[in-house]
Amino acid sequence: MIQNAKIGVVILAAGSSSRLGYAKQLVEFKGKSLLQHAIDVSDLLEFETKVLVLGARKDKIESEIDLKEFEVVMNENWEEGMSSSIRKGVLRSQESENDLDHILILLSDQPFVSKERIEELIQVHLDKNSQATFSEYAGNIGVPAIFSAEVFYDLKELKGDQGAKKLIHDQNLDFEIVKFEMGNFDVDTAEDVELLKQMEEE
């Protein structure tokens, strides 16, 4: 329970990391894997439900992380893209707690997500009473993002490789944005991994 609101968190970690060639969820930064970082940051906050969506390389990933209190949901349709994981995560969150007020969505490969960043996102979302609040970085908006219950249905209707920001165009979404300076850094290629190692040494 966060500020009298029932908030669930969903971490999306089902992708195959095809451009990298191995599980980017397990790439290490500052002594822990990127996915473990997302789990550990989430664990610092009192979420009502905690769902981790896995797909490609599920067994290897699951064997190498400490799930804390996260429930693993398998997305057999991970090749469809991010929408299939969002659908799975939202559905399972609602099954676990049918009166959730909001769901926060995180990715497994954003090394600079922090407890403070998530708290700010949640605070703005609750203060503005908006349908959704997105992070903004490098001129784009995306996750981490938090959604109110009134758009859960729309999240479960996403198709293909569509992220949740597609709702902005489709649903005339009432949304807020919060700046996240390093949010655009994620890990998709060997070059990204190398850059991450350089940042670790700075």
N, C-alpha and C positions, 0 to 999 in steps of 0.2 A: 504494500500500500504506500503510494507516494502522494503526500499532500491530500489525503482522503480520496484519491482517484485510483481505480484499479487498472494498473497498466501491465501489459504483458510485453515480453521482448522476444523477437524472433531473429536468430542469426542465420543468414543464408550462406551455405557452404557446400553446395551440391555440384558446382561446376567441375569440369574435367581438367582445367588449366591446360588446354590443348596447345596454346602457344608456348607455354613454359616446358611442357613435357613431363612434369611431375607435380605432385600436389602442392599448389601454392599455399594452401591452408597451413602447411607444415613448415613453410619457410621461416627461418628464425631471425628475430630482431631483438637485440638486447636480452639474450638469454632465454627467450621463449618463442614458441611458434606464433604466427599471426593469429591463428584461430584461438589459441590459448589466451592471447592478449584480449581478444574480444570477449571471451568467456569470463576472464578475470575482472575486466572492467564492469561487465554486466553484474557480476556477483557482488560488487560494491554497493549496488542499489537494490532497494526492496521491491522487486517486480513480483507481480501476482503469479505469472506463469513464465516459464523459460523454455523456449523451444529452439532446438538446433536442427536445421534441415540439411541432411547429407544426401549424397547421390553417388557420383563417381568416386572410386577409391574409398568407399565408406569404411570397410573393415580396417584398412591401414590407418586412416585418419582417427577412427574411434579408439584404436589400440594405443595411440600415441598422445592422447590428450586427457586431461582431467576434466571430466564433464561438470564437476561441481553439482549443481542441482538442475542441470539442463536435461530435458527429455529429448532423445534423438528421434527424429521422424525421417524415414527413408523416402526420398523422392525418386521413384522408378523412372519418371519422365523427365529427368534432369536435362536430357538433350534438347528438350523443347525450349529451354532457356529460363531466365529468371522468373517469369510469370508463374511457372509451375511450382517453383519453390515458395513464392509468396502465397499462392493458393493453399499449398499444404500447411505452411506455417500458421496462417490466419485461421484455417479450419481447425487445426489441432489446438490452438490457443483457446478458441471458443468452446471446443469440446471439454477442455480442462476447466474452464471458468466461463460459464455462459453469460455472465454479466460484466465482462471487461468493458472499461470505458475507453481505453486507448491501447494501441499496439505500436511499439517501437520496432523498427526494422534496421538491422545492422548487417554489414558485410563482414566476411572473414579475412579480408586482405587490406584493411586500412590501418596501418601501424600507428597513426597519430590520433586515433580516437581515444578520448580520455573520459574519466568520470565527470570532470568539470564540463566538458563539451556536451555530454549527454544531459547533464543536469540543466544546463542553459537551454538546450533544445526543449526539454520537457517544460521548463518554467515559462518560456515564451508561449508554448502551445497552450498551456493551462490559463495563463494570464489573458491571452487573446481569445480564448475559447474558439479556436479555429478548427476546421475540419482536418487540416493537415499542416505540419510544419516540417520544412525541408532544410537540409544544409546547403549552403551556397559556396562554391569554390571554382576558381578559374572561369568565372562567367557562366557556370552551369549550376543547376540545382540537382540534388540527389540525396542519397542516404549518407549518414544516418537521417532517418525521417520518422515522424510519429503521426499516427492517424487515429481519428476519433471513430467511435463505434458506427456512426452514421455512414461511413464509407467502407466498412468491412465488406459489405456485399460487393461493392465495385472492385475491391482488391481481389476478391475471389473470382471475378469475371475476366481478369486480365488474361491475355493469350500471347503465345509465342515468346519472343525475347524482349518483352516489354517490361520496363521497370515501372514502379508505382507512379513516377512523374507523368506518365501518359494520362493519368486521370485529370491533370490540370487542363488539358485540351479537350478531353471527352466529356467531363462532368461539370465544367465551369466551377472548379473546386475553389473554395474559400481557403486560402493557405497563407502561411507566414514563412519567412526565411530567416535563417541564422547563419552568419558568416563562420566558415570553418577553413582557416587559411591553408592547412596542409591536407585537406580532404581529397584533393584531386590525385594525391599520390596513392596508387594501388599497385599491386604486383601482378603483371601479366606476362612479362618476358624476362629473359636472362639478364637483359640490360637493367631492368627494374630491380632485380635481385642484387646486382652489382652496385647500383646506386644506393640501395638500402644499406649495404655493407659499409659503403663510404660514409653515409650519414651516421652510422653506429660509432664510427671512429672519431667523429667531430666533437 
